[in-house]
Amino acid sequence: MVKRYGEQAVVDGVSFCVEPGALFGLLGPNGSGKSTTVKMLCGLVSASAGSACVGGFDTRSRDSAARRHIGYMAQGFALYRDLTCEENLEFCARAYGLSPSIARARKREVYELTGTGAFKDQRAERLSGGWQRRLGLAAALLHDPAVLFLDEPTAGVDPVARRDLWDLFYGLAGAGKTFFITTHDMGEAQRCSRIGYILEGSLLVCGTVAEVRGPHETLEDALVALVRGMRS
């Protein structure tokens, strides 16, 4: 996939494959093209060239059926801060076209899964950063998608909340959901089954953590050597 804004290619020929049930991590510094890649895969931004297939659907089709197979959590808190948790989830349920009975059942499930049920009548703006991330995840899971795109899902949360969220990701991946997670945290990258590293719009490497690390002592050492070799 390629994405250009004017003459600048913010994503330049990125190509990879993620297996069903995987926890795939896309690493890179701020401005490297991670979020744009996710938005193209979700059909939120059109690619300038190339194509992608997610869950068996071509992302260029703008098919509503394709959207129902995808859950997306933006980098920042993207729900309505002045609505309660319940009101936010009800809004999402209607946007996804869930029937009232299915919506009620799914809300119960995601409340239990994410632990946000205790705050269902509290406005989102009053939640801590960690609980806002959990509410965002609950909204992304509401329509039971097969593939979840999480753009820096633990940004700004404390270490305990970060660990709890990753435990939740592991559990869901074990149940068959596929995760595509962007991060620039090396500790989080080591939790993924496969990772890719993107820099200045180009995917420099993709593979398991062991494959990317290679002979280097740490993953960070391997990526530093990779970047320095590219720039030398």
Number of C-alpha atoms within 10 A of each C-alpha: 18 21 23 15 9 7 6 10 16 21 26 21 14 16 13 11 11 16 11 15 18 19 24 26 28 25 24 22 14 12 13 19 24 27 21 20 24 21 17 21 22 25 21 14 15 20 21 15 11 13 15 18 13 18 15 9 15 15 22 18 10 14 12 9 10 19 19 15 18 22 22 21 23 19 17 14 16 11 21 14 15 13 16 20 29 20 17 20 26 19 16 18 21 12 10 15 13 16 11 12 8 14 20 14 12 20 22 14 17 23 22 13 17 19 15 20 18 10 17 18 12 17 17 25 16 13 18 11 18 21 18 22 27 25 29 27 23 26 25 23 23 25 23 18 18 19 25 24 22 23 21 21 24 24 16 13 17 11 11 9 17 18 14 14 20 16 12 15 19 19 13 16 19 13 10 14 19 24 25 20 26 27 24 17 15 13 11 17 24 16 15 20 17 22 26 20 26 23 20 17 24 18 22 16 16 19 16 17 19 15 13 21 16 13 11 13 9 15 20 16 13 16 19 11 13 15 13 10 9 9 7 5
